[in-house]
Amino acid sequence: MTTRVLYNTLSRNSLHLLKESIRPHLPTCEFPDFLRLPNSAFQSADKLHVPKGWHFVYFNDHSDERVLFNDGYEPVSKFPWLNGTSQRRWAGGEIKFCRPLVSDHAGQCRIEKSVELLGSKHGWKRVDEITVRKLSNNIAITSDVNRHVAVEETRKLVFSPLSMPSVNSKGIRVPYSAELSTTLTPTSVLAFRFSALTFNAHKIHLDPQYASKVEFLPNIILQGSLSLILLMSWIQFDPHVRSTVGLDNEKEITNVAYSCIQHILLNSEIQLCISKTRSNKQGDDQWRIWIEQDGTVRFKGTIVVRQSYA
């Protein structure tokens, strides 16, 4: 496992651009004023609270195009032989929201990033890339780093050999009943804007010919991180969903665990869904979240809602 520490500014502009990208697709959402840009150089902007899940716009790798893999993705130095022989997919992950990720005008953030690769090139069937990122508001940490972490994210990408999909491959039929749902159509424009914002050149999100001819996908597909952002934004900023989940009652989302079950095609209708699964004696609520497309589950997970940090 390799670990490195990075620093960056929690840019208001990045969050504003993300909001403007997803807002047309989530028309019932009411986004906070602090996501707006100031109207003049003399207008003081509100303190910036990064919405849950929106940290994906920060701290993306910025590798030189000349060292990218053939699929446009960041190189995996430990396994250079994967280049041109594999396809990679975002398998899922977990995010713990330990405390608010907050920034003022000059607010900087510290990130500790660890990457582990599991697999072998001899008779390989898959390689797992596990990344852990710990984001903190405090950039002057010298000890006891975990005590200052605002967001701890673990994500898994899976590499597998390039091969044609099975003709008989079928998705998982939806086994849940949604308490609340909304319908939208993620477009290729949305995916392009998100790729640009996150500096993601993975061709399965941008290049229809590559997606179909090389990786045998029906079309370009929605990013796994953007799938989660759409769900988390709908839950946090749709007034009806927010109230139902209890976020107006001094409660916060403290954890989300998710899996990317099957690719989500762009320019095709999807449903964002949520239903409650349980509550415990401490007042913690667990909600099931998922995305449907063509009657099958494409993305699923759970969120935990509990008493606010304050």
PEPEQUI-V480673 format. One record per residue. N is the residue number from 1. PSI is psi as a letter, one per 20 degrees, with the letter a starting at -180 (NA if undefined). BURIAL is # if it has 16 or more other C-alpha atoms within 10 Angstrom, else .. D_CENTER is the distance of its C-alpha to the mean C-alpha in whole Angstrom. Layout:
N PSI BURIAL D_CENTER
N PSI BURIAL D_CENTER
This chain:
1 p . 22
2 p . 22
3 p . 21
4 q . 21
5 p . 21
6 r . 19
7 q . 20
8 r . 19
9 p # 19
10 n # 17
11 p # 18
12 h # 18
13 h . 18
14 g # 15
15 h # 14
16 g . 17
17 h # 16
18 g # 12
19 g # 14
20 h . 17
21 g # 15
22 i # 13
23 g # 16
24 h . 19
25 i # 17
26 m # 17
27 i . 20
28 i . 21
29 q # 18
30 o . 20
31 q # 18
32 q . 20
33 h . 22
34 i # 21
35 i # 18
36 q # 21
37 q . 23
38 q . 27
39 i . 30
40 r . 32
41 i . 32
42 i . 34
43 p . 32
44 p . 30
45 q # 26
46 q . 25
47 q . 23
48 p # 19
49 o # 17
50 o # 14
51 q # 12
52 p # 10
53 i # 6
54 i # 7
55 i # 8
56 i . 6
57 i # 9
58 q # 11
59 k # 13
60 q . 12
61 q . 15
62 l . 18
63 q . 20
64 p . 23
65 h . 23
66 i . 26
67 j . 24
68 q # 21
69 r # 22
70 h # 23
71 j # 20
72 j # 19
73 r # 16
74 q # 17
75 q # 20
76 n . 20
77 h . 23
78 h . 25
79 m . 25
80 h . 26
81 i . 27
82 h # 24
83 p . 24
84 i . 25
85 i . 26
86 r # 22
87 q # 19
88 q # 16
89 q # 13
90 o # 10
91 h # 11
92 a # 9
93 a # 9
94 q # 10
95 p # 9
96 p # 13
97 n # 14
98 h # 17
99 r # 18
100 q # 17
101 o # 16
102 q # 19
103 q # 20
104 b . 24
105 g . 25
106 j . 25
107 p # 22
108 r # 21
109 q # 19
110 p # 19
111 p # 17
112 o # 18
113 p # 16
114 p # 17
115 p # 17
116 p . 19
117 p # 20
118 p . 22
119 r . 24
120 q . 28
121 i . 29
122 o . 32
123 k . 32
124 q . 28
125 h . 26
126 q # 22
127 p # 21
128 p # 18
129 o # 16
130 p # 15
131 p # 13
132 p # 13
133 p # 13
134 o # 15
135 p # 15
136 q # 18
137 h # 20
138 o # 23
139 i # 24
140 k . 27
141 p . 26
142 h . 29
143 r . 29
144 l . 27
145 g . 24
146 h . 22
147 i . 24
148 i # 22
149 p # 18
150 g # 16
151 p # 13
152 o # 13
153 p # 10
154 p # 11
155 q # 9
156 p # 12
157 q # 12
158 p # 16
159 p # 18
160 q # 21
161 q # 24
162 p . 24
163 q . 26
164 q . 27
165 q . 25
166 p . 28
167 h . 30
168 j . 30
169 p . 26
170 q . 25
171 r . 22
172 p . 22
173 q . 24
174 o # 22
175 j . 24
176 r . 23
177 p . 24
178 p . 22
179 h . 23
180 q . 21
181 r # 19
182 q . 19
183 p . 19
184 r . 18
185 o . 18
186 p # 15
187 r # 17
188 h # 17
189 g . 18
190 g # 14
191 g # 13
192 g # 15
193 h # 14
194 h # 11
195 g # 12
196 g . 15
197 h # 13
198 j # 11
199 l # 14
200 o # 13
201 j # 16
202 p # 15
203 i # 18
204 i # 16
205 i # 14
206 h # 17
207 o # 21
208 h # 22
209 g # 25
210 g # 23
211 g # 21
212 g . 24
213 h . 27
214 g # 25
215 j # 22
216 k . 24
217 q # 21
218 h . 22
219 a # 21
220 q # 17
221 r # 14
222 q # 11
223 q # 8
224 g # 6
225 h # 2
226 h # 5
227 g # 7
228 g # 5
229 g # 5
230 g # 9
231 g # 10
232 h # 9
233 g # 11
234 g # 14
235 g # 14
236 h # 15
237 i # 17
238 o # 19
239 h # 22
240 g . 23
241 g # 20
242 g # 19
243 g . 23
244 g . 23
245 h # 20
246 j # 22
247 i # 20
248 i . 24
249 l . 26
250 k . 25
251 q # 22
252 q # 18
253 p # 15
254 i # 15
255 q # 13
256 p # 11
257 p # 11
258 q # 10
259 p # 11
260 o # 11
261 g # 14
262 q # 15
263 q # 14
264 o # 14
265 q # 16
266 q # 16
267 k # 19
268 p . 20
269 q . 19
270 r # 17
271 p # 17
272 p # 15
273 q # 17
274 q # 17
275 q # 20
276 q # 22
277 g . 22
278 r . 24
279 q . 26
280 r . 27
281 h . 30
282 i . 28
283 j . 27
284 p # 23
285 q # 22
286 p # 19
287 p # 18
288 p # 17
289 q # 14
290 r # 14
291 p # 14
292 q # 17
293 p # 18
294 k . 22
295 j . 23
296 q # 20
297 p # 17
298 h # 14
299 p # 12
300 q # 13
301 a # 12
302 q # 14
303 q # 14
304 p # 17
305 p # 18
306 a # 21
307 q # 24
308 q . 22
309 h . 23
310 NA . 26
